Amino acid sequence: MQLSEAPTKLSIEDLCALGSQGVSAWQGGRLAEAKHIFEQLCALDVASPLWSCWLARLHCSMNEDADALAVCQAGLSREPQHAELLLLRGRMHLQVGDRDRARADLLQARAVGGLGQVAVQDLVGGLRQLGESVANRMAAPTGQGAATVVMTPCSFVSSPKTAAATTVLPKEVPVVATAVRAQFGSTASESKTDGSVNDTIKSALVEESKGYFARSKKFCEEALRCKSDAWDAVLCLARLELNIGNGAEVRKILRKDYPIVFRNANSRVEALTLAAAAAEVEGDWDEAAADLELAAKVAKPISASGSPTPVQGGHLKFAPGAPGLEDILGRLARAQFRAGERETAAALAQNVLESSPVQREACEVACTVLLDRGDSATALAVMLRCLIGHRNRPSSESADLVCGVMRRCSVEELLHVLAPKGQDALEQEQRKSVAEVVAYVGLIMKERSEVLDACRLYRRSVLLAPSHASLFLNLMHTFALRRDDLPALAWGLRYFDELLSCGKVLAARAICEALRNGASEGGREGPESAGSTLTPEVFGSTSAFYDTIAIGFVLVKLLFLSHPYSSLVPAHKEDQASETRGFGPPVRPTPVPPWRSRLLSLSVDKTDVSTKPTPLIGTPWISPTCENLPSGCSAADVAAGEAMSHRGVLRRLAATLDSARRGRNLHLTPVRNEHAYFSCIRDILEGEPPAVPAHGNALEPLYVIGDSHVLSSAWRIAGLPPAQGRPDRIVLVPCLVTGAKIWHMREDSNFYTKFLFWERISCLPKGAPVIINLGEIDCRESVLRSVQQGKHASVETALTALIGLYLELLQEVRRRLPGSRLFVHPVANVLPESRFLTLAFNHLLAAPATQHRFEKIGVQLLSFAPVLEGGEPSPGTAPKVLAELSLVEALRLDGTHMAPAYVASHLAPALAVAWPAE
């Protein structure tokens, strides 16, 4: 029947048919049609709460939280004691952060009772999240009771067929609902059909492929409750745990909870390979080898073409399906090799490579054996062949292979394998291809924190392809990781020189002139003097334009972070007095940025990458004295001129790049991160620069190490009330760790941001005070994802675990900096979308238990005054309400960072309290 033809009053049969039509629409992904049908059913069959439950559940699956709550409220106005609607409304309140109302609804649902088994488990989960006692659990009904609903902690994701099949209806519900139950499925106390279990497993696999591991796990557990030998659900559970690195849990699932998967012919091979992978994660190579040997006996060859076995699941490291025999044997060779059976492993790897020459684990073994024999050329050839064969897989999967080889081989040896007749014999396109391969190897090395070797690889790649924007951009990022700022800046200048020499990108002249000559004539700070603006049309591709403008953004970032944009040397008393008496300021020399002479004297083409980084300037920027001062000039005069000229270069570069980015939505492109840094710095430069410090003691540096939020306080001066043993004026020195997360700093991580963080720590002067500013990116990107992936059961446990990692990091910082004062900066509560997480994180930082740990470590938490209008919100405020709050006007900058004004209004007062007199 057609929905448009529905009469004002329907028979039981018509209502059932209409309900079936709604379910089919839901299952088919036609959510708007399903919603319209259930809305009509709610109006046509007011007495039945079933339609309200389904409509609310549908709203939840569409992230329409307000509509779901409204439907629950309407249903409960007719049946205030309906357990399922109370449960639904309570879980919705919990999802939006309204814990008080959630607690009331869930406790009332528990008191009403009559929920089915699945609904009881969901109710128990909700009460546990709220900290309520669940000792007196309700037994699932064996007869009829309130309808159940399958939900996950973060959203209601049950499919309509599954939900219908588990619905148990109260005795008072009209007969039409009973008829619907008869049409759509059995009660919760009855066993599901195989088809229903299969549908549940399919839902689990869909959620797994999307990376929603927590949801997938719920479906797997539901399937296993109905059919304990559902081997594909067991394998899915094991893969979920492996993809989050939980090898111990995989062992428990496979060997203790569901050992049947090892006996089932359909699941045995994958189960053995998953068990082996768990052993690999735990470092038990003997057990891994044993499992893989068993798997190899029953596995079948899948790939006989020499190309890698196709992997389903895209981003998933462990995807559904048993690997082919070649992959199993390759992993077995690696396991044997690492377990000490080198000869056996080498022979097996050789056999695997004869039939599958790019099998990754066999290549790892072969390359190690070849390098041990001194045959680096063949080892590099095997590595490159494997890299090319796996070019469509994530680069991290080849990291063990590449790093293992390149730690023992030079860049020259790599280039000789790629170009055996020499680089001069290569055609232009061949040079570009070789350059991209060398850079790809450099990328893998960089991501494993092998930064020095990565710099050398990137340098050779740009020499091969001097107009390849992407390679230059990555080179500059990699040099900056090791604080090699002068070469990074020089390579950026070299790229724009190359564009200018081609005669196609005339706007590059504005950037080159700014770096070489400072402000343009007449004081203009825009690109007009260059005759044009950077536009995509003059490049070979849009991506080349994006990379080029990103190189400009990186130039601005390097300059901004390397030198203050306002003088930090206090003016001499005599200079101030002469100006007061009307004689005017002393004659100052023509200002020149202090880094320019070093930049122009460096020939990066002829300079190899040094083991020692080269900073942008050679003398301290706060030095109160200068050698060879011009006659009649003080150090303060020179410092003021240098800062003014430096700021002029920054403003001219910013103006040139700003005209190029206008109207292009770069925040949606691959260079969004570079653009975000540039936008923040540009907004800071548009404001008033810090005033030149008055006559007095020299400024003492306070180093701020952290993510992009160090930009807000960069080079600002904070005054502290005079006290014994602490400075009365400090300058906040930025020590940027791009993209840093607390998660990256854990002990078993080897990500490059961890390398950069400890680089920043290692270069600090002995005893220098330090502020650590981390956690905002974790709150923005990682916390919800970790819950989504099942690493943590709730947001609260994820944040608590994050605090634990932070404490471990601070303990190690204290060990390395025993004589420094350490301060912890609260996370900025700027972004509305993540504010409910940043506020919760800051509350945990200030909790008594955390404060006790801080005290033992010797760390002080900086306590800020409220930064939101209306004051500090209460801990129970809903996320939606928090997102609607506004930042104090004086603190607004770019929507992500606080304005530099916060240094005087919030940071300085917090330091005055946390930094006691001695």
N, C-alpha and C positions, 0 to 999 in steps of 0.2 A: 504494500500500500504506500502511497505517496504521502509525505508529511503534510503537504499543503492541503490535502483532502481530509485531514483528520477532523471528525465531528467534535462538537463541544462535549459529548459524552460518549465514551467508548466502552465496548464490552471487554470482558476479561481477556478474551482471545486477541482483540485488537491492541490492548495495552501490552500484552506479551509480545506481539509482533512488533509494535513500536519500540519496545525495550530492546528487542533483538536487533532492530535496525540501528538503534543508537550504539549498541555494543559493537556491531560490525563497522560502523563509521569510526568508532574510537580505535578499534584494532587496525583499521586501514589508514590511520593517520589523519582522517578528516575530522579534526577536533572541533572546528566551528560547527559542523553539521551535528556531531554528537552532542555538543553543548545545547544546541537549539532543541534537539529531541528531548533531552533530559529536563530542560526547562519546561517544555510542554507537558511532560509526564508529571512533573511536580505540581503543575496547575490542574491537570486532569484527574490525578489520583492523590488528592491532598492528604488522605488518611494514611498513606503508606510512606514511611520514612526511608524506604529503600532508594527511591529516586533522589531524595535529598543527599543521601550518603554518596551515591554515584556522581551526582552533579558536583558536590564539594570535592570529591576525589579528582574529578576531571579538572576543575579549576586549579587544584594544587599541581597537577601534572603540567599545567600551562603557566605556572608561576603567577597565578592570579590570586594572591593571598587574601586580599581584601574581599574579593567575590566569594572565595571559599568560606571565609568567616561569616559573611552575610548569609550564605545558604545554611550553614550550621545553626546560626542564630534563629533563622526563620523556622527551621525544623524543630529546634528545641523550644520555640515559643508554643508549638502545638504539643510536643511530647517532651517536657522538661527533664524526664528521667530516662531518656533513651541513651543507653550506654555507648553505642558506637558513635553517635553524634557528639556526645561529650568527649569521647576519646579523640575524635577528629579535631574538634575545636581546641582541645587542650594541646594537641601536638602542633597545631597551627600557631597558637599563642607562644609555644616554646620555640618554634622556628623563628618567629619575628622578635624574640627576646623578652616577651612579656611573661616573666616567670611566675609572678603572683597569680595571674589568671590561669596560666597553664596548670599550676599546682592545684588550684581549686577545681578545675574541670576534671583532671585526671584522678584526683582523690574521690570526686563524686562518681566518676565512672567505675572506680573500684568498689565503691559502696553499693552502687546499683547492681553490679555483677551481671552474670549471664553472658559474658563475652566468650568467644571461641578461643581455641588454643593459640592461634597466631596473634589474635588481637590482645590476648593476655600478655604474650611475650612483648608486644610492642608497648603496652601499657607499663609493664615492668621496666622496659628500657627508658621510657620517658620519666618515670618516677626516680629512677637511678640518676638520670641527668640532673634532676632537681634536688638530689641528696635525700630523698625520702626513703624510709625503711620499706623494704619489700619482703620482709620475712614471712608475712602471712599471705602467701600467694593464693590466687583464686584458681581453682581447678577448672579446666575447660569443661563445658557442659556436654553431657552425653545426649541430651535431647535438644529441644529448641530453646533458644535464648536470643539475646540481642545480636544484631548482625556484626560480623567481624570485618576488619579492613586490614590489608597488608600495607605497611608503610615502612619507610626507612627514616633514620633520625633527621635527615636534612630535608626530605621531600617525600611526597606520596607518589610512588612510582609503580604501583601494582597495575598490571594490565587488567582491562575490564573482564576478560574471560577468567583470569585467575581470581579476581575479586568475587565474581559471581559464583565461581565454583566453591568458594570457601564461605559463602554467606549462610548464616543461620538466622532464621527469622523468629521474632517473638510470637507467642501464641495469639496476641491481640491484633497482630497485623492482618489486614484484610486478605481475603483469599487470593486476590490478584497477585500479591507478592509471593504467595506460596506457589502459584502457578508459574511465576517467573523463575523461582528456584528450581522447580521441576524441569523447566526448559533449559536452563543454563548450567546446572551442575548439582552436585550432591552437597550434603552438609559438611561442616568442618570435621565432625567426628567420623565421617566415612572416608575411605581411601580415595585419593585422586586417581583418575584414569591415567594410563600411560600417555595418552595424548596431552592431557593437561600438564603432566610432569614435563613432557618434552617441550611444551610451550614455555613453561617456567625456565627451563634450561636455555632455551633460545633467547629469552629475555636476559638471562645472565650473560650470555655470550655477546649480545648487543651492547650491554652496559660495559662489559670488559673491553670491547673494541674501542669504546669512547673514552676509556680511562676512568670510568666511574666505578672504581673497584668496590667501594662500600656497598653500592646498590647491587652490583653483581653478586657480591658475597651473600646478601640477603636472599636473592633468588636461589642461589645454590643451596643454601641451608634449608630453604623452604622445600626445594625438590627432594633433598635428602631426608627430610622429616616424613615425606610421603612415600619415598622409595629409597631405602637405605643402600641399595646396590646401584644407584644411578652413577655409574662410573664417570660419565662426562662431567657431572657436577663436581665430583671429587677432584678430577684433573683441573677443572676450572679454579677451584679453591686453591689448589697447589700453585697454579700459575699466578694467581693474584698475590699470594704471599711472596713468591719468587720475584715478582716485578717490583716489590717494595723492599727487597733484600732480606727477607725474613726466612733464612734457611732452616733454622731450628723448628719453626712452625710447620714448614713443608714436611720435614721428617716426621713430625707428630701426626700430621694428617694422613700421610701415605703409609707409614709403618705401624702406627698404633691404632688410629681411628678407623681407617678404611683399607686394610691390607688386601682386601678382595681385588683391588685394581691390579695387583701384580699377578693374579690368577686368571683374569679375564683377557681373552685373546684380543679384544678390541682396544683394551687400554694398557696392556702390559708394556709395550715398547715406550709409549709416552711416559708412563708412570716411572719406569726405570730411568729414563733420561732426565725427568724432573728430579728424581731422588739424587741422581748424580750431580745435577746442577746445584741442589741444596748442599751437597757435600763440598762442591767447589767453592761455594760462598763461605762455608765454614772452614775452608782450607784443609779438608780431609781428602787428600788426593788418592789415598789407597782405597777408600770406600767409593769414591767417584769412579775409579778404574774398574772396581768389581761390578758396579751397577752397569756401566757402559759395556763391559764385556758380555754380560748377560743380554743386554739389549741388542747387541750386534748379532747374537746368535739367531734372533727371531725377526730382525728388521729386514726390510726389503729396500733394494736400491730405488731411489726416486729420481735422482739427477744423473744421467749418463752422458750429458753433453759437455761436461767440463765447466759449466757455469754454476754458481751457487744455488743451492736449493731454495726455491721461492719461499718466502716467509709471509704468512698472512698476519694482519694485525698492525701493519704500518709501524707505529712508534713503539710497539711493545717489544721488549727484549725477548720475552718468553710468550709466544703466540700459540693459539690452538693448533693441534696436530702433531703427530709424531714426526721427528726429523728423519731424513733419509739415512740409509746405511753409511754413505760417505761421511756425513756430518758426525754420525755416532763414532765411526772409526777415527776420524780426525780428533774428536774430543778425547777418545780413548788414548790416542798417541800422546796428547798433551798431558793427560792425567798420569800416564805411565812415566813420562819424562820428568814431571815434577815430583813423582813419588820415588825417583831414583833409578828407574829401569830405563836407562838412557839408550842402550843398544836396541832393546826390544822396541822402544818408542820410535827410534830413528828408522828402523826397518819398516814399521807399520806406516809412519808418515810418508815414506817413499812410495809405498804401495798405493796409499790414498791419492797422492798427487799425480800418479800415473793415470788414474781414471778421472780425478777431479782436481785439476791443477790450481784452483783458487780456493780450495777448502782452507778456511782461515786458521784453525787450530793446527792442522798439519803443516801449514806454512810457518807458523810460529816455531814448531819443533825443528823443521828443516833449516830455517834461518839461523837458529842458535847453533845447530850442528855445523853448518857451513862457516859461521863466524869463528867457531872454535878451531876449525881447520885453517883459518886464515883466508878463506875464499869470500871476501866481502863483496866482490862484484856479482857473484851468483846469488848471494843472500839478498842484495839490493834488488836484483832482477825478480826474484821470487816475491819479495815484498811489494814491488810496484805492480806486478801482475795481479796479486791478490787485491791490492787497493783498487785497481781499475775494475776488477770483477765485482767488487762490492761498493761501487761508487754511488749506488742508489740507497745504500743503508746508512744509518747515522755514523758519523766519523768516529764517535767514541767506541764503537764496536771493534775498530781496528787499532785502538790505542796501544794495547799490549804488544802487538806485532810491530808497529811503527817505532814506538819508543825503545823496544828491545833491540831493534836493528840500528837506529840512528844514534843511540848512545855509544855505539862502537864503530860508527862510520862517519866520515867527514862529508861536508857539503860538496866538496870537489869530487869525491868518489861517486856520490849520487849523480852529479851532473855528467860525469864520464859515462855512466850507464845509460842515462837518458840521451846523451849526445856523444856517441863514441868517436865521431869524426871531428869533434870540437864544436863549440858554440858558433863559430864564424861560418860553419858550413850549413847552418840551419836557415831555412827560409823564414820570412816574417811570421807566418801563421804557425810554423813549427816552434819558433822561439816563444810565441805566446802560449802554445800548448805545454811546452816544457816548463815555462814559468808558472803556469797554473798548477802543474803537478808538484813542483817544488814548494809552492805556497800552501798547497793542501797538506803536504807533510808538515810544514811549519805550523799550520793551524792545529793539527793533532798534537804536536809537541807542546804548543802553547797551552792547550786545554788540560794537559797533564802537568803543567807548571815547569816544563823544560824550556824556560823563557829565553835563556841565552842562546841555545841552539835554534830556537824558533826565530829569533832576531836575525841570525846569520842566514837562515833559509829564506826569510822574507827579503833580506837585502839582495841576495842573488836573484830572486824572482823579479824584483823591480828593475834590476839592471838588464835583465833579459827582455822585459816588456815595459819600457819607460813611460808609456802612456796608459797603462792599465790602472784605472782609478781604484778598483776594488783591492788590488794588491797593495797599493800605496796606503790606503786607509787601514788595512789590517797591519801593515808594517808599523804605522804610527802608533796604533793601539798597543802593539806588542812592545815597542821600545818604551812607551810610557809605563808599562807594567814594571819595568826594572829601574824606573826613574832616570832613564836615558833621554832626558827632555831635549837637550840641544840637538842631537842627531834627529830626533823625531820632528822637531820644528824645521830643521834643514831639509829633510826629505819632503815635507809638505811644500816648502818653497820650491824645491826642485821640480815637483810635479806641476805646479802652476807655471814655472819657467818653461817646461816642456809644452804645455798647452799654448803658451804665448808664442813659442818658436814655430809652432805649426801654422800660426796665422789665422786659426779658426775661432779661437775663444778669446776675443779681445778683452772681455771683462776680466780675464785673469790678470791684466796689467794693474788693476786697482789693488789686488791682493799683493802682488809682487812689490809695487811701489810702497804700500803701507809697511811691509816688513823691512824694506831697504832704506826708505827715505822718510818714513813717518807720515805726518798729516799732509794732505795735498795743499797746493797753493791756495791762498785765500781762506784757509781754515776749513774748507769743505771736507765733510767726512762721509760722503756718499760715493757711489760708483760713477758719477757723471763724468769725472775726468778721464775715465777709461773709455768712454764713448758707447758703452753698452752694458747690459746686465747678463749675468749667467742665465741661460735658458736651455731647456732640453733640446731645442731644435739644432743647436750647433754640435751636439754630441751624437755618437753613433747609435745610442740607445737611451731609453729613460733611466735604466739602471746606472749607466755611466754618469748621467747628470746627478742622480741621487748620491752616488759615491763621491763625486767631485765636490758637491756642496757640503757633504759630510766631512771631507778633508778640511774644508774651510772652518767648519764648526770645531773640529779638533784643534786647529791652530788657535782659535780663540780660547778654548778651554786650557790648553797648555800655557798660554801666556797669562791668563787670569790667575792660574794656580801657582805660577812660578815666581811672580813678583807682585808686590802691593801696588794698587792703582791709586794710592794716596800716600804722601810721605809719612814715614813712621819715625823720623829723626826729629826730636824736639827742637824747636827754634831756639837760637841763642838769645840770651837776655838782652845783649847789646843790639841785636837786629830788631827785636820788638821795641826797644827803647827809641831807636832812631826813627822807626816808623811813627811812634807816638809823638815825637818832637816835630814831625812834619818834614823830615829829611827824605822820607820815602824808603822803600826797600833797597838793599844793596844791589849793585849790578851783578847779574847772574849770567853764566855762560849759556850759549845756545843749548837747550836741553836735548839729550839723546838717550834713548833707552839703554840701560846698562848691558843688555844682552846683544845689542846689534853688532858690535865689533866681533864678538865671538861667533855669531851666526854667519857673518859674511866671510870670516876667515876659514870656515870649515868646508872642506871639499868631501862630501859624503861618498862620492863615486870612488875616491881613492883611499878612504879611511875604513879599515875593517872594524867590525864590532869588537869593542874592548870588553874585557872582563870587568872593568870598573866603569860604572855609569858616569855620564858627563852631565852635570846639571846645567840649567840655562844660564845661570850667572855664577861667577867664580868667587865672589866675596859675599859675606853675610849682608842681607838687606837691611839689618838694623844696626850695622856698624856705626858708631858715633864719630869715627874718624875716617878720612879718605887720604890716600897717598896722592901726591902731586896735585893738590888742590889749586885751581886757578887763583891768581892774586886777588885778594879782597873778597874771596868766597869762603864760606864755612861749609862744613859737612852737611848742615841742614839745607843750605842753598842748593848744593848738588843733588841731595836726595829729593828735594821738592821738584827740581827740574826733571830728574829722571822719572819720577812717578807721574808727573804731568805728561811727559812725552809717551810713556808707556800706556797711559790711559787714552791718549790720543790715537795710538795705533789700534788699541782694542775697539775704540768707538768707530774708527774708519772701517775696520774689518767687519764689525757688526752691521754697519749700515750697508756695506756691499752685499753681505750675505742675506740681510733682511729683505732687501729688494728682490733677491733671487728666490726666496722661499715664499713670498707673499702669495696667498691664495692657492697653495699647492697641497695642503693637508698632509704635511710631511709626518705628522704623528701617526699616520696610517701606513707608512712605508717601511721598508727594511732599515732605514736610517733614523727611525723614531727615537732611539736612545741618544744618538748624537744631537738630534734636534732638540730633545728635552733639555740637555745640558746648555746648549746655546741659548734657548729661550730664557732659561733662568738667569744666565750670566748677562744677557742683553738687558733684561728687566732691572737687574742690579745696577748696571752701568747707566741706565737712564735716570736713576735716582741720584740723590746728593752723595758725593764721595765723603768719606770720613774726614773730619777736620784735622789739620796739622796739629799734632800735640803741642801744647804750650811748653814753655821752658820748665825744665825739671829733670827728674831722673829719666834715664833711658828706659824704653818699654821692655818689659820682660815677655818672652814668647810663651804662649800656652798652646800646645799642639792639639788640634782636633782631628782625630782619625775616624773615618767612617764613610758612609755612602754619600750620595749627592747632597744630602742635607748639610754637609760641611760648607757648601757654597754660601749659605745664608750668613754665616759668621765670618767668612774669609776676610782676613786683613782688617777686621774691625777692632777698635780699641775699647776696652772695658775698664772703667774705673772702679776701684774697690776702696772702701773706707780704710784709712791708715790703720795698720795693726802690725805688731811686732812679728817679724818672721815671714811676711808675705809681701809681694809687690803691691804698690798702690795703683799701678797702671800696667795693663797687659795687652798684648796684641794676639789675636786668635789666628794661628797659622794653619791653613788648610792642608790636610794630608789625605787626599782622596783615595778611596779604594772603590773603584767603579763597580757597581752592581753587587756590592758585598752583602751577603746574608749571614746571619749567625749560623745557619745550617751549613754553609760552606766551610765554617771554621772547625767543624767537628774533627776528631782525631783521625778517622779513616778517610777523610776527604783529601783529594789531590787536585782540586779545581784551582784554576789560576788566581781567583780572587783571594784564596787563602795565602798563596805565595805573595801577592802584593801586600796583604795586610801585614805579614811578618816582615816584609821589606821595609814598610813604613815604621814599624816598631824598631827594627834594627838600626835605622839611621838616625834615631833621636839622640840629642845630646844627653850625656849622663846626668841623671837626676832631674831631667826636664819634666814639668807637669803635663799631664795628658788628659784629654776628654775623649771617651769612646762613645761614638754615636752610631749605633747599629739597631736593626730590628724592624725598621719601617718596611723594607722590601719583603721581609719574612711575613709580616702581617698582610701586606698587599697581595702577595703572590703565592705563598707557601702554606699558610695555616689551613685555609679552607681546602686546598688541594690535598693536603695530607689526610684530612678527614674523609674527603671524597675517595681517596685511594685506600682507605682502611688502615693507614698507619696509626691513626688515633681514633678512639671511639667517639670523641666529641671535640668541639672547639676548645673547651676548658682544658682537657687533657693535652691537646696539641700545644696550647699556650704554656701550660706548665712544663711540658718537655722542652719547649724552646727556652724558657727561663733556665732550666737545668743546663742546657748547652752553653748559654751565655755565662753562667757562673763558672763552668769549666774553662771557658775561654779567658775570663778575667783572672782566674787563678794562674793560668799560664802566663798571661801578660805580667802579672805581679812577679812571677818567678824571673822573668826576663828583665823587668824594670824594678829592681828591689828598692831603689832610692827615689822613685818618682811618686808624686801625688797622682792618684788615679781618680777620675770622676766619670760617672755614667750619665749620659745625656738622655732624658726621656724621649720617647718616640714622638715625632711631630703629629699632631691631631689635625691635619689639614685636609686630606682627601675625604670627602663625605662618604664614599662607598666603603672605605675600610675603617672608618672612625670607630665603629663598635669594637673592632679588634685592637686598634692602637690604644684606645682608652683602657680596655681590659688588660692589655700587656703592661701599660704603665701602672695600673693598680697592683698587678702582681709584682712589679719591680719594687713598689713601695710597701708590699706586705711585710709583716713582722718577720716571717721566716726568711724572706729574701734579704731583708735588712740585717738580720743576724749573720747570714753568710757573707754579706758585703763587709761587715765589721771584721769578721775573721780574716778575710782576704786583704783588707786594708783599702777598701774602695768606698767612695762617697757618691750617693745618688743625688743628683741635682733636682731640687724640688721647685717646680715652676708655679707661678700664679696662673689662674685660669686663662686659657687662650681663646675660649669661645665666648661669644656674647651671652650674657645672662649667667655667667659663672660656670663652675664645674658641674656637669650633669650627674645625676645619681647613678649608681652602678646598675640599677634595674631598668634604665631607660631603653626603650625599644630601638633597634638599629635604624628603622625608618625615621624615627624622631631625631636621633643623633645626626643622621645624614642631612636633615633639614636645618640644623643649627649653623650659624654663621661664625666664621673666624672674626676675631676682633679686627676692626677695619685697618688699624695701623700695622697689623701683621700680615696683611694680604699681599701676595706677590704674583705667582703664576698658577695658583690652584693646587700646587703640590708641595711647595716649600714655603717656609715663613720668610717674611721680609727681614732685611738686616736690622730693622728697628728693634727686633726682639732681643738683640744683644743688650741694649740699654734697659729695656723694660722687663726682661725675664731672666736672661742668662747671667748678667752681672749681679743682680740681687741674689740669685741662687748660689753663685760662687762665693759671695760674701758670707753666706750662712755656712756653706759646706767647707770653706777653707778657713779654719780657725787660726787665730794668732798663736804663735809658738812661745 
